[in-house]
Amino acid sequence: MEYHPGRHFLQIPGPTNVPDRILRAMDRPVIDHRGPDFARLGEEVLSGCRAIFQTSDPVVLFPGSGTGAWEACIVNTLSPGDRVLAFETGHFATLWQAMARRWGLEVEFVPGDWRHGVDPERVEARLAEDKAHAIRAVMVVHNETSTGVTSRVPEIRKAIDDARHPALFLVDAVSSLGSLEYKHSEWGVDVTVTGSQKGLMLPPGLAFNAVSKKAIAASKSNRAPRSYWDWEEILKSNARFFFPYTPATNLLWGLREAIAMLLEAGLPAVFARHRRHGDAARAAVRHWGFDLLPLDPREFSNSLTAVVMPRGHDADRFRAIALRHYDISLGAGLGKVAGTVFRIGHLGDFNDLMLIGSLAGVEMGLRVAGVPHRAGGVQAAMDSLSKEAVPEAVNVAGASNAGLRS
Ligand code: PLP
């Protein structure tokens, strides 16, 4: 690999930058996954995960990716022939429902324009019509990583309740958990799906399902064939803090550290930091004179920003130029928006100067690529950041100032 001085800017919306603290936590000998030291690690990560998902429900972990977590969710709760309601919010919602079809489910896929999230009113209207309760589950991608649109999960929960419908509520929180506010229990989610490589700041390799009592009950009567993804054996072993098969031990050391870091910062402060960064990134995009892909400000994602390229300019060419000149990886447009959209990831282990550096990489890349834009987006982002201090940074500044005074 060619030498590039300094750190690569990995500003795709996941995998995200893995902090040194986590890299060091994983840099240790592999231990016996059936020995006493493992049980201590297992106990810490299993209880720590509940804090991050904001739940007292069990969180089931698998070696796997977000796609595996989707499959685990489907095969544990739904049987071939079951009807589910899903919404075309973007690429990942499309892939998840395609997987559900491959598992023999009858998917009602409500078309969308890839610029809006799930409309709670539509959810309520469709469920209210379903007097026979044929719909067994509502599937929602909380943060559509392909479009930068965040659906309003609490309002969707309310819509399901207002329709007095018993459907399971299945939510993909792959690019929101650990970055955007997410409350598995309070929001009445039955299965929350995620992966390790985004807000949890870990390398790829872990898949998660947080599972409500209702979801566990559904899994017990569910007829779908399953083996590796079956929750039952895992939950049994987890009761003693072990796993039925070899877990990804060193990723679990990393997860233990990630949980500690998120809790040290405090989840509200983590979410506030992402909100600030989302605001600042959008300020830069508007200043450059580009459109954001999401149209409804209530649904702007604070973990990534999807930018529409000016007509006649190819997003992938621009990304390749930015990579070559400034060693920054930006997210590609996926599926329907390939070539017309690029994405700036600002989730996970990320601070003000990393954001400003990333936006400078975009702005300089636009100039080299000859994409017309109004210069000064980085300044607009700095102005936006200056409006509000970061709660976490206040603590850090307070600590170091105290040190200087002594
Ligand atoms: N769901 C969302 C919202 C995603 O962003 C992704 C990946 O980026 C996935 C699911 C699939 O996860 P993975 O690539 O880890 O299998």
Boltz pocket constraint, residues with backbone or C-beta under 6 A from the ligand:
constraints:
  - pocket:
      binder: B
      contacts: [[A, 13], [A, 14], [A, 65], [A, 66], [A, 67], [A, 68], [A, 92], [A, 141], [A, 143], [A, 144], [A, 145], [A, 146], [A, 172], [A, 173], [A, 174], [A, 175], [A, 195]]
      max_distance: 6.0
